[in-house]
């Protein structure tokens, strides 16, 4: 109902409380709803998309921490085709969750010609953060990833 035409931003924003409740209760439907939010928001007008992302940014970051690697990989693979606000929300959420192999995934996003320049810059910042905070055993791998940009 919240995503039916004409889209009502206020109705979408009201989904935040029930989604948070599902997250808080460790309900697996929170992950499904977060993914549905991304899919449905992708087709909204830019201004509405911007507002929805602003509303759900923090909650989405928390939910991403509970996603498995496959779900995260799928979200990251969608980033180049998404509105920059959605892409930013996904990249920031995943980068805060700091999953294994994050640097290579961010590099792939940054090198994709379809990726919005703002997201390329953001991915680059997280790549450099990985380089600075990665353990000495990962330094050569990360340096190679960052250096080849």
Secondary structure in CASP SS format (residue, H / E / C, confidence):
PFRMAT SS
TARGET T0000
AUTHOR 0000-0000-0000
METHOD secondary structure of the structure
MODEL  1
X C 1.00
X C 1.00
X C 1.00
X C 1.00
X C 1.00
X C 1.00
X C 1.00
X C 1.00
X H 1.00
X H 1.00
X H 1.00
X H 1.00
X H 1.00
X C 1.00
X H 1.00
X H 1.00
X H 1.00
X H 1.00
X H 1.00
X H 1.00
X H 1.00
X H 1.00
X H 1.00
X H 1.00
X C 1.00
X C 1.00
X C 1.00
X C 1.00
X H 1.00
X H 1.00
X H 1.00
X H 1.00
X H 1.00
X H 1.00
X H 1.00
X H 1.00
X H 1.00
X H 1.00
X H 1.00
X H 1.00
X H 1.00
X C 1.00
X C 1.00
X C 1.00
X C 1.00
X H 1.00
X H 1.00
X H 1.00
X H 1.00
X H 1.00
X H 1.00
X H 1.00
X H 1.00
X H 1.00
X H 1.00
X H 1.00
X H 1.00
X H 1.00
X H 1.00
X H 1.00
X H 1.00
X H 1.00
X H 1.00
X H 1.00
X C 1.00
X C 1.00
X C 1.00
X C 1.00
X H 1.00
X H 1.00
X H 1.00
X H 1.00
X H 1.00
X H 1.00
X H 1.00
X H 1.00
X H 1.00
X H 1.00
X H 1.00
X H 1.00
X H 1.00
X C 1.00
X C 1.00
X H 1.00
X H 1.00
X H 1.00
X H 1.00
X H 1.00
X H 1.00
X H 1.00
X H 1.00
X H 1.00
X H 1.00
X H 1.00
X H 1.00
X H 1.00
X H 1.00
X C 1.00
X C 1.00
X C 1.00
X C 1.00
X H 1.00
X H 1.00
X H 1.00
X H 1.00
X H 1.00
X H 1.00
X H 1.00
X H 1.00
X H 1.00
X H 1.00
X C 1.00
X C 1.00
X C 1.00
X C 1.00
X C 1.00
X H 1.00
X H 1.00
X H 1.00
X H 1.00
X H 1.00
X H 1.00
X H 1.00
X H 1.00
X H 1.00
X H 1.00
X H 1.00
X H 1.00
X H 1.00
X H 1.00
X H 1.00
X H 1.00
X H 1.00
X C 1.00
X C 1.00
X H 1.00
X H 1.00
X H 1.00
X H 1.00
X H 1.00
X H 1.00
X H 1.00
X H 1.00
X H 1.00
X H 1.00
X H 1.00
X H 1.00
X C 1.00
X C 1.00
END
